[in-house]
Amino acid sequence: MRRKFLVLSLLFSVVLLSFSAGSFAAGSEAEEGKEDPTGFIMHHIKDSHEWHFVTIGHTHVTLALPVITYSGDRGLEFFTSSDFQNHETHKFGKEYAHNGIFIDDHDHLGRVDGGSILDFSITKNVVMLLLVVAFVLYITLSAASHYKKNGAVAPKGAASFVEPIVIFVRDEIAHKSIGPKYKKFVPYLLTLFFFIWTGNILGLLPGAANLTGNIAVTFTLAMITFVIVNVNGNKDYWKHVFATPGVPIALLPIMVLVEFIGLFTKPFALMVRLFVAITAGHIVILSFIALVFIFESYSIGVLSTIMVTFINVIELLVATIQAYVFTLFSAMYIGSAVAEHHHDDHH
């Protein structure tokens, strides 16, 4: 099993290097005859209004995505990213524009006349999010359908994959971290784990979007946990925040301030931990790939392939660990909010 895993990782690394060969020039900016690896890396980890897969020769294989904008005087406008054409303006320099709306080198939209605009476009990360949701729905509904038809029998197909994870999240995360009231929160924790784990794994594929490495996504997940924790917090939870038991009156204002700030540092830690772990892994992999095209050396290519293979193995572990950690800490925060505290003296 280990040999098969290493062979698959090696093949995956070779494919990733081959895939990146054409993409390096497309995602980097030439300066004094040298390619800029920063542009190549940022091109792969940032969001975009088009989905670039590979460059073959001078041909860019991309998927044009819907661009949806709104402005007060123009209303909603719909077109695709392929409609942007090279356009010269005296104010913004060389940009790509369509019908008075331009897109700059940082993939930000604006109006040529300087007016305000809201961007509701279906970007690469949005498409990736929909793909992740569709995949999670498919495997979970397939497992549910299996049990609905056959009852409590040995799992097969998608059910054999889903059941161990469901049992693990229910018993080892939800029950142990939340306590007797855990059943109410199991559906959310399962959704959280499957969504993050699937996003992490699919994000490692060549050409995939960096969904869970997008801070807007991790912020949203953290805020959902924040809302669930504080909406379900009981009187003991809020008493601990605003009138911490056993604290001298002189220190109570300080403790209240610390506990109140802690309400926001917990989701902030959830957001940053997932964002940094996933983005850092992608940057490291892409950095080793960029070395091949910077030095143009066979020895560097072999060394980079070995390192990319090793990092890929680590990233597969990190993808699972980060999904587990985010779900575990969410469960722990929920558990602290719903737990019943008894302050009776015990001998």
GUTIKOL-33948 format. One record per residue (C-alpha): residue in three letters; x, y, z. Coordinates in Angstrom, 3 decimals, always signed. Layout:
GUTIKOL-33948
+------+----------+----------+----------+
: type :        u :        v :        w :
+------+----------+----------+----------+
:  ala :        X :        Y :        Z :
...
+------+----------+----------+----------+
END
This chain:
GUTIKOL-33948
+------+----------+----------+----------+
: type :        u :        v :        w :
+------+----------+----------+----------+
:  met :   +0.000 :   +0.000 :   +0.000 :
:  arg :   +2.818 :   +2.394 :   +0.868 :
:  arg :   +4.582 :   +1.632 :   -2.419 :
:  lys :   +1.419 :   +2.304 :   -4.410 :
:  phe :   +0.930 :   +5.565 :   -2.531 :
:  leu :   +4.492 :   +6.705 :   -3.258 :
:  val :   +4.238 :   +5.701 :   -6.918 :
:  leu :   +0.987 :   +7.640 :   -7.280 :
:  ser :   +2.557 :  +10.654 :   -5.562 :
:  leu :   +5.549 :  +10.489 :   -7.899 :
:  leu :   +3.327 :  +10.243 :  -10.993 :
:  phe :   +1.217 :  +13.106 :   -9.669 :
:  ser :   +4.360 :  +15.213 :   -9.208 :
:  val :   +5.585 :  +14.488 :  -12.726 :
:  val :   +2.174 :  +15.432 :  -14.139 :
:  leu :   +2.198 :  +18.582 :  -12.030 :
:  leu :   +5.641 :  +19.547 :  -13.344 :
:  ser :   +4.612 :  +18.839 :  -16.928 :
:  phe :   +1.407 :  +20.769 :  -16.468 :
:  ser :   +3.293 :  +23.740 :  -15.032 :
:  ala :   +5.807 :  +23.921 :  -17.882 :
:  gly :   +3.414 :  +25.804 :  -20.142 :
:  ser :   +1.759 :  +27.667 :  -17.304 :
:  phe :   +4.982 :  +29.170 :  -15.988 :
:  ala :   +5.368 :  +31.642 :  -18.821 :
:  ala :   +1.657 :  +32.467 :  -18.750 :
:  gly :   +1.653 :  +33.263 :  -15.065 :
:  ser :   +4.938 :  +35.149 :  -14.843 :
:  glu :   +6.156 :  +38.487 :  -16.046 :
:  ala :   +9.345 :  +38.767 :  -18.064 :
:  glu :  +11.876 :  +41.279 :  -16.863 :
:  glu :  +15.311 :  +41.634 :  -18.470 :
:  gly :  +15.006 :  +38.215 :  -20.097 :
:  lys :  +14.168 :  +36.390 :  -16.856 :
:  glu :  +10.890 :  +34.938 :  -15.692 :
:  asp :   +9.413 :  +36.135 :  -12.414 :
:  pro :   +8.450 :  +33.123 :  -10.241 :
:  thr :   +6.311 :  +35.359 :   -8.013 :
:  gly :   +3.917 :  +36.001 :  -10.881 :
:  phe :   +3.746 :  +32.275 :  -11.623 :
:  ile :   +2.947 :  +31.422 :   -8.009 :
:  met :   +0.397 :  +34.189 :   -7.481 :
:  his :   -1.256 :  +33.290 :  -10.789 :
:  his :   -2.061 :  +29.827 :   -9.378 :
:  ile :   -3.098 :  +30.653 :   -5.808 :
:  lys :   -5.224 :  +33.781 :   -6.334 :
:  asp :   -8.812 :  +33.972 :   -7.525 :
:  ser :   -9.538 :  +34.850 :  -11.152 :
:  his :  -12.365 :  +35.763 :  -13.528 :
:  glu :  -11.239 :  +32.970 :  -15.853 :
:  trp :  -10.006 :  +29.445 :  -15.211 :
:  his :   -6.629 :  +28.889 :  -16.840 :
:  phe :   -5.727 :  +25.198 :  -17.200 :
:  val :   -2.562 :  +24.994 :  -19.303 :
:  thr :   -0.561 :  +26.781 :  -21.978 :
:  ile :   +0.415 :  +24.756 :  -25.060 :
:  gly :   +2.840 :  +26.729 :  -27.160 :
:  his :   +1.169 :  +30.118 :  -27.553 :
:  thr :   -2.309 :  +28.751 :  -26.919 :
:  his :   -3.908 :  +29.306 :  -23.523 :
:  val :   -6.470 :  +26.680 :  -22.565 :
:  thr :   -8.911 :  +28.613 :  -20.381 :
:  leu :  -12.538 :  +28.504 :  -19.340 :
:  ala :  -14.322 :  +31.847 :  -19.660 :
:  leu :  -16.437 :  +32.569 :  -16.582 :
:  pro :  -19.515 :  +34.794 :  -16.155 :
:  val :  -18.858 :  +38.408 :  -15.201 :
:  ile :  -21.713 :  +40.017 :  -13.283 :
:  thr :  -21.480 :  +43.667 :  -12.249 :
:  tyr :  -23.821 :  +46.226 :  -10.748 :
:  ser :  -23.656 :  +49.986 :  -10.635 :
:  gly :  -26.324 :  +52.501 :   -9.669 :
:  asp :  -26.602 :  +54.191 :  -13.053 :
:  arg :  -26.104 :  +51.097 :  -15.246 :
:  gly :  -27.822 :  +48.360 :  -13.229 :
:  leu :  -26.891 :  +44.683 :  -13.595 :
:  glu :  -24.658 :  +43.710 :  -16.508 :
:  phe :  -23.834 :  +40.182 :  -17.654 :
:  phe :  -21.048 :  +39.032 :  -19.978 :
:  thr :  -18.120 :  +36.594 :  -19.935 :
:  ser :  -14.439 :  +37.140 :  -19.250 :
:  ser :  -13.676 :  +36.284 :  -22.890 :
:  asp :  -15.427 :  +39.544 :  -23.890 :
:  phe :  -12.629 :  +41.627 :  -22.398 :
:  gln :  -10.503 :  +43.082 :  -25.202 :
:  asn :   -7.210 :  +44.951 :  -25.021 :
:  his :   -8.050 :  +48.608 :  -24.551 :
:  glu :   -5.918 :  +51.753 :  -24.170 :
:  thr :   -7.076 :  +54.499 :  -21.788 :
:  his :   -5.187 :  +57.641 :  -20.856 :
:  lys :   -6.130 :  +57.265 :  -17.180 :
:  phe :   -5.596 :  +53.581 :  -16.445 :
:  gly :   -2.913 :  +52.694 :  -18.982 :
:  lys :   -3.124 :  +49.384 :  -20.828 :
:  glu :   -6.110 :  +47.404 :  -19.577 :
:  tyr :   -8.618 :  +44.869 :  -20.835 :
:  ala :  -12.073 :  +46.414 :  -21.155 :
:  his :  -15.593 :  +45.677 :  -22.348 :
:  asn :  -18.428 :  +48.159 :  -22.608 :
:  gly :  -16.698 :  +50.622 :  -20.294 :
:  ile :  -15.721 :  +48.010 :  -17.658 :
:  phe :  -12.026 :  +47.104 :  -17.376 :
:  ile :  -10.059 :  +44.364 :  -15.621 :
:  asp :   -6.533 :  +45.135 :  -14.422 :
:  asp :   -3.440 :  +42.972 :  -13.919 :
:  his :   -4.585 :  +42.129 :  -10.377 :
:  asp :   -7.913 :  +40.804 :  -11.721 :
:  his :   -9.911 :  +43.658 :  -10.218 :
:  leu :  -12.835 :  +45.175 :  -12.102 :
:  gly :  -13.473 :  +48.882 :  -12.496 :
:  arg :  -15.158 :  +51.426 :  -14.732 :
:  val :  -13.192 :  +53.352 :  -17.308 :
:  asp :  -15.105 :  +56.525 :  -16.377 :
:  gly :  -14.133 :  +56.088 :  -12.713 :
:  gly :  -17.644 :  +55.277 :  -11.474 :
:  ser :  -18.346 :  +52.836 :   -8.666 :
:  ile :  -19.054 :  +49.192 :   -9.429 :
:  leu :  -19.941 :  +46.041 :   -7.488 :
:  asp :  -18.534 :  +42.713 :   -8.645 :
:  phe :  -20.806 :  +39.642 :   -8.308 :
:  ser :  -18.931 :  +37.546 :  -10.867 :
:  ile :  -18.737 :  +33.748 :  -10.868 :
:  thr :  -14.986 :  +33.482 :  -10.346 :
:  lys :  -12.724 :  +30.440 :  -10.356 :
:  asn :  -13.089 :  +29.936 :   -6.604 :
:  val :  -16.882 :  +30.184 :   -6.843 :
:  val :  -16.924 :  +27.456 :   -9.510 :
:  met :  -14.597 :  +25.349 :   -7.359 :
:  leu :  -16.899 :  +25.862 :   -4.369 :
:  leu :  -19.873 :  +24.635 :   -6.416 :
:  leu :  -17.894 :  +21.586 :   -7.549 :
:  val :  -16.947 :  +20.772 :   -3.942 :
:  val :  -20.566 :  +21.156 :   -2.798 :
:  ala :  -21.768 :  +18.956 :   -5.681 :
:  phe :  -19.218 :  +16.250 :   -4.838 :
:  val :  -20.063 :  +16.273 :   -1.119 :
:  leu :  -23.794 :  +16.125 :   -1.881 :
:  tyr :  -23.247 :  +13.254 :   -4.299 :
:  ile :  -21.314 :  +11.000 :   -1.923 :
:  thr :  -23.461 :  +11.758 :   +1.135 :
:  leu :  -26.801 :  +11.390 :   -0.681 :
:  ser :  -25.550 :   +8.183 :   -2.314 :
:  ala :  -24.704 :   +6.793 :   +1.122 :
:  ala :  -28.074 :   +7.899 :   +2.500 :
:  ser :  -29.851 :   +6.267 :   -0.444 :
:  his :  -28.007 :   +2.989 :   +0.215 :
:  tyr :  -29.245 :   +2.798 :   +3.815 :
:  lys :  -32.740 :   +3.949 :   +2.870 :
:  lys :  -33.076 :   +1.082 :   +0.401 :
:  asn :  -31.244 :   -1.656 :   +2.303 :
:  gly :  -31.550 :   -0.720 :   +5.958 :
:  ala :  -28.796 :   -1.320 :   +8.491 :
:  val :  -26.597 :   -3.569 :   +6.348 :
:  ala :  -22.911 :   -3.659 :   +5.529 :
:  pro :  -22.029 :   -0.477 :   +3.604 :
:  lys :  -21.181 :   -0.616 :   -0.097 :
:  gly :  -20.001 :   +1.937 :   -2.616 :
:  ala :  -20.107 :   +5.522 :   -1.360 :
:  ala :  -21.561 :   +4.337 :   +1.962 :
:  ser :  -18.388 :   +2.370 :   +2.741 :
:  phe :  -16.406 :   +5.579 :   +2.350 :
:  val :  -18.798 :   +7.888 :   +4.186 :
:  glu :  -19.787 :   +5.712 :   +7.161 :
:  pro :  -16.368 :   +5.522 :   +8.918 :
:  ile :  -15.987 :   +9.288 :   +8.651 :
:  val :  -19.483 :   +9.921 :   +9.977 :
:  ile :  -18.876 :   +7.610 :  +12.938 :
:  phe :  -15.494 :   +9.201 :  +13.652 :
:  val :  -16.831 :  +12.771 :  +13.572 :
:  arg :  -19.898 :  +11.803 :  +15.626 :
:  asp :  -18.141 :   +9.770 :  +18.331 :
:  glu :  -14.592 :  +11.136 :  +18.488 :
:  ile :  -15.238 :  +14.812 :  +17.789 :
:  ala :  -18.850 :  +15.771 :  +18.484 :
:  his :  -19.648 :  +13.486 :  +21.438 :
:  lys :  -16.335 :  +13.913 :  +23.244 :
:  ser :  -16.101 :  +17.689 :  +22.711 :
:  ile :  -19.741 :  +18.746 :  +23.156 :
:  gly :  -21.178 :  +16.180 :  +25.543 :
:  pro :  -24.806 :  +15.029 :  +25.925 :
:  lys :  -26.155 :  +17.693 :  +23.557 :
:  tyr :  -23.881 :  +16.674 :  +20.688 :
:  lys :  -26.550 :  +15.220 :  +18.344 :
:  lys :  -27.928 :  +18.660 :  +17.513 :
:  phe :  -24.577 :  +19.776 :  +16.084 :
:  val :  -23.425 :  +16.598 :  +14.304 :
:  pro :  -24.915 :  +17.611 :  +10.897 :
:  tyr :  -23.023 :  +20.920 :  +10.951 :
:  leu :  -19.738 :  +19.315 :  +12.005 :
:  leu :  -20.068 :  +16.632 :   +9.314 :
:  thr :  -20.764 :  +19.290 :   +6.673 :
:  leu :  -17.780 :  +21.279 :   +7.894 :
:  phe :  -15.419 :  +18.310 :   +7.784 :
:  phe :  -16.502 :  +17.016 :   +4.368 :
:  phe :  -16.469 :  +20.484 :   +2.796 :
:  ile :  -13.002 :  +21.450 :   +4.068 :
:  trp :  -11.481 :  +18.026 :   +3.427 :
:  thr :  -12.847 :  +17.817 :   -0.127 :
:  gly :  -11.763 :  +21.387 :   -0.874 :
:  asn :   -8.272 :  +20.676 :   +0.441 :
:  ile :   -7.848 :  +17.472 :   -1.588 :
:  leu :   -9.280 :  +18.812 :   -4.845 :
:  gly :   -7.181 :  +21.951 :   -4.459 :
:  leu :   -4.031 :  +19.838 :   -4.832 :
:  leu :   -4.974 :  +18.708 :   -8.349 :
:  pro :   -3.132 :  +20.388 :  -11.263 :
:  gly :   -5.069 :  +23.409 :  -12.464 :
:  ala :   -7.483 :  +23.377 :   -9.512 :
:  ala :   -8.559 :  +26.501 :   -7.643 :
:  asn :   -7.140 :  +27.380 :   -4.232 :
:  leu :  -10.553 :  +27.318 :   -2.508 :
:  thr :   -9.666 :  +26.656 :   +1.142 :
:  gly :   -6.595 :  +28.878 :   +0.718 :
:  asn :   -8.914 :  +31.813 :   +0.059 :
:  ile :   -9.326 :  +33.888 :   +3.209 :
:  ala :  -12.898 :  +34.856 :   +2.245 :
:  val :  -13.871 :  +31.172 :   +2.378 :
:  thr :  -12.131 :  +30.492 :   +5.699 :
:  phe :  -13.608 :  +33.721 :   +7.105 :
:  thr :  -17.121 :  +32.580 :   +6.173 :
:  leu :  -16.625 :  +29.146 :   +7.747 :
:  ala :  -15.235 :  +30.722 :  +10.918 :
:  met :  -18.134 :  +33.186 :  +11.121 :
:  ile :  -20.681 :  +30.375 :  +10.794 :
:  thr :  -19.026 :  +28.646 :  +13.749 :
:  phe :  -18.977 :  +31.965 :  +15.629 :
:  val :  -22.720 :  +32.453 :  +15.113 :
:  ile :  -23.588 :  +28.852 :  +16.092 :
:  val :  -21.474 :  +29.060 :  +19.237 :
:  asn :  -22.915 :  +32.342 :  +20.479 :
:  val :  -26.534 :  +31.704 :  +19.476 :
:  asn :  -26.495 :  +28.414 :  +21.386 :
:  gly :  -24.560 :  +29.743 :  +24.364 :
:  asn :  -26.414 :  +29.176 :  +27.649 :
:  lys :  -26.556 :  +31.427 :  +30.707 :
:  asp :  -23.457 :  +29.809 :  +32.233 :
:  tyr :  -21.501 :  +30.586 :  +29.066 :
:  trp :  -22.471 :  +34.258 :  +29.057 :
:  lys :  -22.014 :  +34.506 :  +32.818 :
:  his :  -18.474 :  +33.208 :  +32.362 :
:  val :  -17.861 :  +35.949 :  +29.783 :
:  phe :  -19.364 :  +38.951 :  +31.599 :
:  ala :  -19.163 :  +37.875 :  +35.261 :
:  thr :  -16.446 :  +35.255 :  +35.553 :
:  pro :  -17.049 :  +33.191 :  +38.720 :
:  gly :  -14.350 :  +33.208 :  +41.386 :
:  val :  -12.581 :  +36.333 :  +40.113 :
:  pro :  -11.920 :  +39.167 :  +42.593 :
:  ile :  -13.990 :  +42.278 :  +41.922 :
:  ala :  -10.851 :  +44.359 :  +41.276 :
:  leu :   -9.800 :  +42.018 :  +38.462 :
:  leu :  -13.277 :  +41.493 :  +37.038 :
:  pro :  -13.121 :  +44.390 :  +34.481 :
:  ile :   -9.862 :  +42.977 :  +33.094 :
:  met :  -11.243 :  +39.438 :  +32.891 :
:  val :  -14.451 :  +40.621 :  +31.207 :
:  leu :  -12.385 :  +42.455 :  +28.598 :
:  val :  -10.182 :  +39.393 :  +28.014 :
:  glu :  -13.170 :  +37.050 :  +27.740 :
:  phe :  -14.988 :  +39.428 :  +25.387 :
:  ile :  -11.960 :  +39.688 :  +23.101 :
:  gly :  -11.708 :  +35.902 :  +23.250 :
:  leu :  -15.127 :  +35.652 :  +21.592 :
:  phe :  -13.540 :  +37.050 :  +18.418 :
:  thr :  -10.019 :  +35.623 :  +18.637 :
:  lys :  -11.366 :  +32.062 :  +18.488 :
:  pro :  -12.979 :  +32.380 :  +15.027 :
:  phe :  -10.023 :  +34.512 :  +13.913 :
:  ala :   -7.672 :  +31.666 :  +14.821 :
:  leu :   -9.868 :  +29.200 :  +12.906 :
:  met :   -9.826 :  +31.440 :   +9.847 :
:  val :   -6.084 :  +32.127 :   +9.804 :
:  arg :   -4.966 :  +28.571 :  +10.627 :
:  leu :   -6.732 :  +26.990 :   +7.645 :
:  phe :   -5.863 :  +29.834 :   +5.269 :
:  val :   -2.166 :  +29.859 :   +6.141 :
:  ala :   -1.704 :  +26.070 :   +6.172 :
:  ile :   -3.264 :  +25.504 :   +2.738 :
:  thr :   -1.786 :  +28.570 :   +1.034 :
:  ala :   +1.697 :  +27.898 :   +2.413 :
:  gly :   +1.639 :  +24.337 :   +1.090 :
:  his :   +0.671 :  +25.507 :   -2.390 :
:  ile :   +3.397 :  +28.170 :   -2.379 :
:  val :   +6.068 :  +25.646 :   -1.359 :
:  ile :   +5.056 :  +23.200 :   -4.124 :
:  leu :   +4.936 :  +25.927 :   -6.763 :
:  ser :   +8.282 :  +27.333 :   -5.583 :
:  phe :  +10.016 :  +23.993 :   -6.175 :
:  ile :   +8.366 :  +23.752 :   -9.585 :
:  ala :   +9.532 :  +27.272 :  -10.466 :
:  leu :  +13.147 :  +26.292 :   -9.696 :
:  val :  +13.110 :  +23.885 :  -12.654 :
:  phe :  +12.334 :  +26.655 :  -15.118 :
:  ile :  +14.588 :  +29.234 :  -13.460 :
:  phe :  +17.773 :  +27.124 :  -13.479 :
:  glu :  +16.874 :  +24.975 :  -16.530 :
:  ser :  +19.013 :  +22.159 :  -15.144 :
:  tyr :  +18.364 :  +18.407 :  -15.182 :
:  ser :  +19.847 :  +17.989 :  -11.718 :
:  ile :  +17.606 :  +20.727 :  -10.324 :
:  gly :  +14.674 :  +19.110 :  -12.139 :
:  val :  +15.303 :  +15.738 :  -10.510 :
:  leu :  +15.774 :  +17.324 :   -7.083 :
:  ser :  +12.619 :  +19.433 :   -7.496 :
:  thr :  +10.611 :  +16.374 :   -8.550 :
:  ile :  +11.731 :  +14.523 :   -5.416 :
:  met :  +10.883 :  +17.488 :   -3.197 :
:  val :   +7.519 :  +18.064 :   -4.894 :
:  thr :   +6.678 :  +14.375 :   -4.387 :
:  phe :   +7.600 :  +14.645 :   -0.703 :
:  ile :   +5.617 :  +17.859 :   -0.217 :
:  asn :   +2.627 :  +16.316 :   -2.009 :
:  val :   +2.607 :  +13.469 :   +0.506 :
:  ile :   +2.807 :  +15.995 :   +3.344 :
:  glu :   +0.039 :  +18.094 :   +1.796 :
:  leu :   -2.291 :  +15.093 :   +1.618 :
:  leu :   -1.788 :  +14.685 :   +5.357 :
:  val :   -2.178 :  +18.412 :   +5.983 :
:  ala :   -5.423 :  +18.428 :   +3.971 :
:  thr :   -6.900 :  +15.842 :   +6.326 :
:  ile :   -5.380 :  +17.276 :   +9.502 :
:  gln :   -6.656 :  +20.802 :   +8.805 :
:  ala :  -10.183 :  +19.527 :   +8.174 :
:  tyr :   -9.993 :  +17.580 :  +11.437 :
:  val :   -8.541 :  +20.507 :  +13.423 :
:  phe :  -11.109 :  +23.028 :  +12.149 :
:  thr :  -13.962 :  +20.641 :  +12.958 :
:  leu :  -12.495 :  +19.701 :  +16.348 :
:  phe :  -12.001 :  +23.287 :  +17.500 :
:  ser :  -15.475 :  +24.228 :  +16.282 :
:  ala :  -16.878 :  +21.361 :  +18.348 :
:  met :  -14.843 :  +22.429 :  +21.380 :
:  tyr :  -16.109 :  +26.015 :  +21.134 :
:  ile :  -19.694 :  +24.750 :  +20.808 :
:  gly :  -19.133 :  +22.431 :  +23.771 :
:  ser :  -17.946 :  +25.296 :  +25.959 :
:  ala :  -21.052 :  +27.284 :  +25.025 :
:  val :  -23.669 :  +24.592 :  +25.762 :
:  ala :  -22.035 :  +22.861 :  +28.730 :
:  glu :  -23.861 :  +23.015 :  +32.051 :
:  his :  -21.563 :  +24.188 :  +34.853 :
:  his :  -22.117 :  +23.068 :  +38.427 :
:  his :  -20.554 :  +25.197 :  +41.113 :
:  asp :  -21.511 :  +23.062 :  +44.095 :
:  asp :  -18.794 :  +22.110 :  +46.522 :
:  his :  -17.589 :  +18.523 :  +46.256 :
:  his :  -15.730 :  +16.622 :  +48.937 :
+------+----------+----------+----------+
END
